Amino acid sequence: MTNTNQRQKQAKLLRIFRKIHRTTGAILFVFFFFVSISGLLLGWKKNSGGLILPDTYEGTSADLKDWLPLDSLHKIACKILHDSVSKDLSLGLERIDVRNDKGMVKFVFTDHYWGVQIDGATGNLLHIERRRSDIVENFHDGSILDYLFDTKHEQIKLVYTSVMGLALMTFTITGFWLWFGTKRMRKKKHSSE
């Protein structure tokens, strides 16, 4: 194969990769925008001064033997949520985060992005929190669509993360080849002159 045929073949391959790169970018532009902004916010969440990720407050005792029973703390958290935020909110729990080293229990509710931090020993309210970091995370991984459409097994999230992961891999491969292939063609052109 002559140098001219090799260069034509490589130029054709570069055009194909450029088209794939451009088309993928155009189709998924909005999704990449949301992933990049939400990823940036998630990276900064612990340094947001409580704006994105609520600060963790400290209770009075880190010794579990001084603590109230977990079911009592749960009832207190539910009462606080209904009394302080809204009686209409669901009391379904996503998780209970026990931080005995901080003397605190955090109750994170499922359906509405609210959390309540309670002193484990006294049952006193430490903080009512809006879980903005959870909202941002749900945008980032696409599970916000599962939430909005009430899907049961995160099917939309699975498709979304697969498409975005494959798209990122496609961008990486095509972007590298556009850089490397062009560089290689120039080098071959200069060496043949």
Buried (B, 14 or more C-beta within 10 A) or exposed (E): EEEEEEBEEBEEEBEEBBEBBEEBBEEBEEBBEBBEEBBEBBEEBEEBEEBBBBEBBBBBBBEEEEBBEEEEBBBBBBEBBEEEBEEEBEBEEBEEBBBBEBBBBBBBBEEBBBBBBBBBBBBEBBBBBBBBBBBBBBBBBBBBBBBEEEBEEBEBBBEBBEBBEEBBEBBEEBBEBBEEBBEEBEEBEEEEE
